[in-house]
Amino acid sequence: MSTVNNPSNDNPNSAASRLEIQKRLQQRLKTRTDTTSRPTPRTYQQLPNFLQQVLPDNYTYIIKSYKELELETFPGAPTAAFDSTFYVNIASSEAIEEWRTAFHNKTGTIFRITRADKVKGIKVIYHKDFHCRHADIAAIKYMQKTYAQKAGQRRSRNTNCQCLAKIRLEKSRLQLSHPCEIHLVYNHNHPLETFNLTTPATPATPSIGGGSSGSDDSGKSTPQHNFDFDSSTSKFKFYS
């Protein structure tokens, strides 16, 4: 009489082995997503000096890695330089754009999109890479047509700046307090663009950012212009 071989009878430890493998996988998933394995969140006042100079202050941060870089010495050089990866307490694409706007307003950094993955919102909610507008953008292939049209501007603006940011937001099975991960290399090699949005317009000098009309030497009204920064396009929108 023939018998059917049962793998579980041949190897009594097979069920225990499968259970051990399942436990390891669950532990690996927990280690990857659980905030208990991360450092304690820091308020803005608890950040290192270089990060305080750059990061928006209405957020809390979990620092994953932080390394200070050598400062540039040219006139007008930024007073902070670092390479850091951190988590921020923001959980939506809209909140990320608000953070980017606050970052721009504080530092004067103008980012261009290097890479933007198409996301369906199933697992990845937001994934974009950015580079400084003064980067060696000729090396970025998918923008070659735009660069060819503005070759003169590219030559005058390019300083081969290495400042960049990578922002990623994923859905998680756990309720994370700081789900957004940002890798920021802040090491500009050029003076930053700064915009004084609060200085009132002076007579005979048309200015950007004034809400009222000025006047020239002849007494005629000189229209002023307002502008808003659009974080989704990293450009300023002007309007009368």
C-alpha positions in Angstrom: 0.0 0.0 0.0 1.5 3.3 -1.1 1.7 6.4 1.2 1.7 10.0 0.3 4.7 11.9 1.4 4.0 14.9 3.6 6.8 17.5 3.8 5.8 18.5 7.3 6.2 14.9 8.5 9.6 14.6 6.9 10.8 17.8 8.6 9.1 18.5 11.9 10.8 21.8 12.2 9.4 23.2 9.0 6.4 24.9 10.6 8.6 26.4 13.3 11.0 27.7 10.6 8.2 29.3 8.7 6.9 30.9 11.9 10.4 32.2 12.6 10.8 33.7 9.1 7.4 35.4 9.5 8.4 36.9 12.8 11.6 38.3 11.3 9.8 39.9 8.4 7.3 41.5 10.8 10.2 42.8 12.9 11.9 44.2 9.8 8.8 46.0 8.8 8.3 47.5 12.2 11.9 48.7 12.4 11.5 50.4 9.1 8.3 52.3 9.9 8.1 52.6 13.7 9.0 56.0 15.1 10.0 54.4 18.4 13.3 53.4 16.8 13.9 57.1 15.7 15.5 59.8 17.8 13.2 62.1 19.8 11.6 64.9 17.8 13.3 68.3 18.2 11.7 71.7 18.3 13.3 74.5 16.2 15.1 75.8 19.3 16.7 72.4 19.8 18.2 72.1 16.3 21.9 72.7 15.5 22.8 76.2 14.7 23.2 75.6 10.9 19.7 74.0 10.8 18.2 76.9 12.7 19.5 79.3 10.1 17.8 77.4 7.3 14.8 75.3 8.3 11.3 76.8 8.8 10.7 77.3 12.5 7.0 76.3 12.8 7.7 72.6 12.6 9.4 69.8 14.6 12.1 67.6 13.2 13.6 64.1 13.7 17.2 64.2 12.7 18.3 61.0 10.9 21.8 62.2 9.9 23.6 65.6 10.1 27.1 66.6 8.9 28.4 70.2 8.7 30.2 71.2 5.5 33.0 73.7 5.0 31.7 77.2 4.6 32.4 79.3 1.6 34.4 82.5 2.1 33.4 84.8 -0.7 31.5 88.1 0.0 27.9 87.4 0.7 28.4 83.7 1.2 25.8 81.8 3.2 26.7 81.3 6.8 25.5 77.7 7.0 26.5 74.5 5.0 25.5 71.0 5.8 24.3 67.6 4.6 21.3 66.3 6.5 18.4 63.9 6.3 15.5 64.5 8.6 11.8 63.8 9.1 9.2 66.6 9.4 5.7 66.6 11.0 3.9 67.1 7.7 1.6 64.5 6.2 0.2 65.9 2.8 1.4 67.3 -0.5 -0.2 70.6 0.3 1.7 70.8 3.6 5.0 70.0 1.8 4.5 72.9 -0.6 3.8 75.2 2.4 7.1 74.0 3.9 8.9 74.7 0.7 7.5 78.2 0.5 8.6 78.9 4.1 12.0 77.5 3.3 12.3 79.8 0.2 11.2 82.8 2.1 13.7 82.2 4.9 16.8 81.4 2.8 16.2 82.9 -0.6 16.9 79.5 -2.2 15.2 79.0 -5.6 14.8 75.3 -6.4 14.0 73.8 -9.8 12.6 70.3 -10.2 15.1 67.7 -11.1 12.8 64.7 -10.9 9.1 64.2 -10.1 7.8 60.7 -10.0 4.2 60.2 -11.0 2.4 59.1 -7.9 -1.1 57.4 -7.5 -1.4 58.0 -3.8 -1.5 54.2 -3.1 1.8 54.0 -1.3 3.8 57.1 -2.3 2.1 60.4 -1.8 4.9 62.8 -2.8 8.3 62.2 -4.3 10.3 65.0 -5.9 14.0 65.9 -6.2 15.1 69.6 -6.5 18.3 71.4 -7.5 19.3 75.0 -7.1 18.7 77.2 -10.1 22.5 77.9 -10.2 23.3 74.2 -10.6 25.1 72.7 -13.6 21.7 72.2 -15.2 23.1 71.2 -18.6 23.6 67.7 -17.1 19.9 67.3 -16.6 18.7 65.5 -19.7 14.9 65.9 -19.6 15.2 69.7 -19.5 17.5 70.0 -22.5 15.0 71.8 -24.8 14.3 74.5 -22.2 18.0 75.0 -21.6 18.7 75.3 -25.3 16.2 78.1 -25.6 17.7 79.9 -22.7 21.4 79.2 -23.2 22.6 82.7 -22.5 20.8 82.8 -19.2 22.2 79.4 -18.3 25.8 80.5 -18.9 25.5 83.6 -16.8 23.6 81.9 -14.0 25.4 78.6 -13.7 27.9 78.4 -10.8 27.7 74.6 -10.6 26.0 74.9 -7.2 25.5 71.6 -5.5 22.6 72.5 -3.2 19.8 70.0 -3.6 16.7 68.6 -1.8 14.9 65.2 -2.0 11.5 65.1 -0.5 9.5 61.8 -0.1 6.2 61.1 1.7 4.8 57.6 1.9 1.7 56.0 3.5 2.4 53.8 6.4 0.5 51.2 8.3 1.5 52.9 11.5 0.5 56.4 12.6 3.8 58.3 12.2 4.2 61.7 13.8 6.9 62.8 11.3 6.1 60.9 8.0 7.8 63.2 5.5 11.5 62.5 4.8 13.8 65.2 3.4 17.4 65.0 2.4 18.8 68.5 2.1 22.4 69.3 1.0 22.7 73.0 1.7 26.0 74.3 0.3 25.4 77.2 -2.0 28.5 78.6 -3.8 26.9 81.9 -4.7 25.1 84.8 -2.9 21.4 84.0 -2.4 18.6 85.9 -3.9 16.9 87.9 -1.2 13.7 89.8 -1.5 12.7 92.6 0.9 8.9 92.2 1.0 8.3 94.7 3.7 10.3 97.8 2.6 7.8 100.5 1.4 8.2 102.0 -2.0 10.2 105.2 -2.3 9.1 108.1 -4.5 10.5 108.2 -8.1 11.6 104.6 -7.8 9.3 101.9 -8.9 9.6 98.9 -6.6 8.4 95.4 -6.4 6.2 94.4 -3.5 4.5 97.7 -2.8 0.7 97.6 -2.8 0.1 101.3 -3.5 1.2 103.7 -6.3 4.3 105.8 -6.0 5.0 109.0 -7.8 7.8 110.3 -10.0 9.4 113.8 -10.1 6.6 115.1 -12.3 4.0 114.1 -9.7 2.5 111.5 -12.0 1.4 108.3 -10.4 3.7 105.3 -10.9 1.9 102.0 -10.6 3.5 99.4 -8.3 3.3 95.7 -8.5 2.7 92.9 -6.1 3.9 89.3 -6.4 3.4 85.9 -4.8 5.8 83.0 -4.7 4.3 79.9 -6.3 6.0 76.9 -4.6 4.6 74.4 -7.2 6.5 76.1 -10.0 9.2 77.8 -7.9 8.5 81.1 -9.7 7.1 84.5 -8.7 3.7 85.6 -10.0 3.4 89.3 -10.6 0.2 91.3 -10.6 -0.8 94.9 -10.5 
